Amino acid sequence: MNDIVPFIDLKQQYKLHQEVFEETMREVCLSSSYILGPELERFEGRFADYIGVKESVGVASGTDSLRLACQVLGIGHKDEVLIPANTFIASALAVSDLGATVVPVDVDPETFLMDIDDAERKVTSKTKAIMPVHLYGQSVDMDAVVALADEHNLIIIEDACQSHGAMWKGRHTGSFGVIGCFSFYPAKNLGAFGDGGLITTNDQCIAEKLKLLRNYGSVKKYIHEVPGTNSRLDSIQAAILNIKVDFLDDWNRKRFRAALRYADGLRNIGSIKVPVFDWNDSMRHVFHLFVIQCERREELMAYLNDRGVQCDVHYPVPVHLHRASKLLRLRVGSLPVAEMLSDRILSLPMFPEITDEQIDTVVSTIKRFYDKQ
C-alpha cells in the first residue's frame, strides 16, 4: 500500500527545516567544539528559562537524567522510590541501578497516570522519593503529588521525559520537583538527532554536583573531585535543540488539534475508549502519544498495519511483570489497573505534521475493523 500513515514522520520535520539544521551542524563542525561547548551552555540556559527554573544540566540520555537525579539526591540501598507501574522501564532502572527498591504504584484507569491514593497506601518508613511520570505528554496532578510529598517528607523527582511543554496550572512539568528529568530521544516532542537528556532544578548546589557527575567527577581536566561518569549532551545535539525549542509550543498546539480530531472521530465507536482530557486546555496534555483503549487489540493492530496504518503499544508489560523486575516478587494481579491497561492500550500515529486526511484514514480504518465483525 502506497498511502502509509506513519507512526511518526521525522523525515518530514527534517525536510521542513533542513537548511537551518544543516547550517547549524556545519557551524559546530567548523568550531570543532563538540563536547561541553557554548551551544550546550546556550541550550541549558534557554531550556531552564522555558521550563521556569534556575538551572538545567544537559546529559547523554533521558535514562541518565533519571539515574543521575537519583544519585545526586543520595538515593541508595536502604531507600524505596514510588513509581507508576505503567511507564517505560527507564523510570525503574534509574532507581534499581543504585541499589534502591522500586515500589510500583497502580495507575488511574482514565488517565493511565500514577494513582496518588495507591501511592499513599504504599508509603513506608523507607520511602525516600516519589517519581510522578508525566506519561504520553500529560501532566500528573502535581497538587496531589506535592501534598503527598509534604505529608510524608518525600523528595519529588519528576519524570518529564514525555511531557516537553506540558503544564499543570500554569507551570511547566519539570519545575515542581526538586529535580525534573527530560529525554530528547528523536521521537519526543522536543527531539534531538540522537540520544540526549537534561535535568532541571532550582537548586544551584544540585546543578553543580550534576555537572561534576556527568563529566567524570571533574570540572578541571584530569582533576576528579568525586566518582563520576561520562554523560554529556554533545554540541551538535544541543545546537539542533536550540533550533527546535523555538517551534515546540507550535508543534504541541498541532498535536493537540490532532488529538481533538482523533477524539471526535473515535468517540462513538463502542469498542474504543479515547483518552480523557480537557478539550479546552491545550497545555495539560501535549500528546507525545495518542493512546486509546480498545477491544481485541492484537487483531486491530494487525488490521491497521496490513492497511498501512502504523501503530504501537506503550507499554505492553507493566514494570513489575518484566523478567528484569523479578526481584520485586510481584505477581499478576498485584497492580490490576496497570495490568488491565497493558492488554487494551494502543498508540495511534501522532506527530505535529500529521494531516487531517491521515487522521481520518486512521479513524475510518478502525471503524471498518469493528463494523465488519
C-alpha positions, 0 to 999 in steps of 0.5 A, a space after each residue: 500500500 502506497 498511502 502509509 500513515 506513519 507512526 511518526 514522520 521525522 523525515 518530514 520535520 527534517 525536510 521542513 527545516 533542513 537548511 537551518 539544521 544543516 547550517 547549524 551542524 556545519 557551524 559546530 563542525 567548523 568550531 570543532 567544539 563538540 563536547 561541553 561547548 557554548 551551544 550546550 551552555 546556550 541550550 541549558 540556559 534557554 531550556 531552564 528559562 522555558 521550563 521556569 527554573 534556575 538551572 538545567 544540566 544537559 546529559 547523554 540520555 533521558 535514562 541518565 537524567 533519571 539515574 543521575 537525579 537519583 544519585 545526586 539526591 543520595 538515593 541508595 540501598 536502604 531507600 524505596 522510590 514510588 513509581 507508576 507501574 505503567 511507564 517505560 522501564 527507564 523510570 525503574 532502572 534509574 532507581 534499581 541501578 543504585 541499589 534502591 527498591 522500586 515500589 510500583 504504584 497502580 495507575 488511574 484507569 482514565 488517565 493511565 497516570 500514577 494513582 496518588 491514593 495507591 501511592 499513599 497506601 504504599 508509603 513506608 518508613 523507607 520511602 525516600 522519593 516519589 517519581 510522578 511520570 508525566 506519561 504520553 505528554 500529560 501532566 500528573 496532578 502535581 497538587 496531589 503529588 506535592 501534598 503527598 510529598 509534604 505529608 510524608 517528607 518525600 523528595 519529588 523527582 519528576 519524570 518529564 521525559 514525555 511531557 516537553 511543554 506540558 503544564 499543570 496550572 500554569 507551570 511547566 512539568 519539570 519545575 515542581 520537583 526538586 529535580 525534573 528529568 527530560 529525554 530528547 530521544 528523536 521521537 519526543 516532542 522536543 527531539 534531538 538527532 540522537 540520544 540526549 537528556 537534561 535535568 532541571 532544578 532550582 537548586 544551584 548546589 544540585 546543578 553543580 554536583 550534576 555537572 561534576 557527575 556527568 563529566 567524570 567527577 571533574 570540572 578541571 581536566 584530569 582533576 576528579 573531585 568525586 566518582 563520576 561518569 561520562 554523560 554529556 549532551 554533545 554540541 551538535 545535539 544541543 545546537 539542533 535543540 536550540 533550533 527546535 525549542 523555538 517551534 515546540 509550543 507550535 508543534 504541541 498546539 498541532 498535536 493537540 488539534 490532532 488529538 481533538 480530531 482523533 477524539 471526535 472521530 473515535 468517540 462513538 465507536 463502542 469498542 474504543 475508549 479515547 483518552 480523557 482530557 480537557 478539550 479546552 486546555 491545550 497545555 495539560 496534555 501535549 500528546 507525545 502519544 495518542 493512546 486509546 483503549 480498545 477491544 481485541 487489540 492484537 487483531 486491530 493492530 494487525 488490521 491497521 498495519 496490513 492497511 498501512 496504518 502504523 501503530 504501537 503499544 506503550 507499554 505492553 508489560 507493566 514494570 513489575 511483570 518484566 523478567 528484569 523486575 523479578 526481584 520485586 516478587 510481584 505477581 499478576 494481579 498485584 497492580 490490576 489497573 496497570 495490568 488491565 491497561 497493558 492488554 487494551 492500550 494502543 498508540 495511534 500515529 501522532 506527530 505535529 505534521 500529521 494531516 487531517 486526511 491521515 487522521 481520518 484514514 486512521 479513524 475510518 480504518 478502525 471503524 471498518 475493523 469493528 463494523 465488519 465483525 
